[in-house]
Amino acid sequence: MKNSFLLLFLLVGLVSSCVSSKKFKELAEKNKICSEELEKYKRSSLDFESKFKDFKALYDVASADVITMKKDTTILGDKYRKLFYDFQALSAENIALENSFTKYKSLGAKETAALQKQLESKSIELQRKAEELLALDTELKSKQKLLEEREQRVNELEEMLSRQEGTLKALKDKVAAALIGFENQGLKVEQKNGKIYVSLEAKLLFKSGSILVEEEGKKALIKIGKALELEKELEIVVEGHTDAVKLSGNSFPRNNWELSVLRATAVTEIILANCAMSPKQIMAAGRGEFHPVDVNDNAKNRRIEIIISPNLDALFEIISQD
């Protein structure tokens, strides 16, 4: 009888060991995939931030150019008008001289020569003024044309940016409306830096140290997925964050890095499993404990952030026209 109990005990131990080893291998493979996705996300995130900064810089330069060109055009316009008035006055003076010359051409040779010289001098000056006026008119028209082109481009950028902001706000409102009822459970939706951030505290999604999403958390994630599934031009990043408290023991996950990556992956899998979103649009990444929102509040630092970025291709197409 004792031998039977001993044999049974050994069999249970062997089965438990096999299951634990198999689970460890599965989690290790998942961690490897998440690490690769994290690297992809980092590259994509850096590229997006760089493009967004380039766009803002180019937009600011274009706006400054328009302001400068408006000032230049105003100066040229004033100069043109003054030169035009001078030209008219000089033309009138020239006509008066011609009339005087006709009137006094019957006078002596000395007076006639003096009048002739004065008339020739005025004619030369009039010709120079006419040429200067023509050159200034050509420059003014060129500046006005360039100004119109720059203003049109800046207006296109402003319109596109305004439309992008409006679309982003509408999407933010749509996501917020889908999550009504979760506001007091550690969930927040906000729009900043040209993106939408959906922050979910870990208490809504996971038990302490766990990578399995709780039922109430699943409901929120499914609603988020449904709100975004028709938005094909978005890039979505799911970031896992932990507090700075080190994990105890040698169990899997071994540290906060692994915990944050695996939690992000678990959230991503639930979203994709319950909506028609393309997996190409979404990435899972782990940030560990290194991006806290409040160093004095670990509960807020333990969170999942879903970052929704718009497609800026149309904006960069306008910028690249230069």
Secondary structure, DSSP 8 states (H G I E B T S, - for coil): -HHHHHHHHHHHHHHHHHHHHHHHHHHHHHHHHHHHHHHHHHHHHHHHHHHHHHHHHHHHHHHHHHHHHHHHHHHHHHHHHHHHHHHHHHHHHHHHHHHHHHHHTTS-HHHHHHHHHHHHHHHHHHHHHHHHHHHHHHHHHHHHHHHHHHHHHHHHHHHHHHHHHHHHHHHHHHHHHHTTT-GGGTEEEEEETTEEEEEEEHHHHB-TT--SB-HHHHHHHHHHHHHHTT-TT-EEEEEEE--S----SS-SS-SHHHHHHHHHHHHHHHHHHTS---GGGEEEEE-TTSS-S-TT-HHHHSEEEEEEE---HHHHHHHTT-
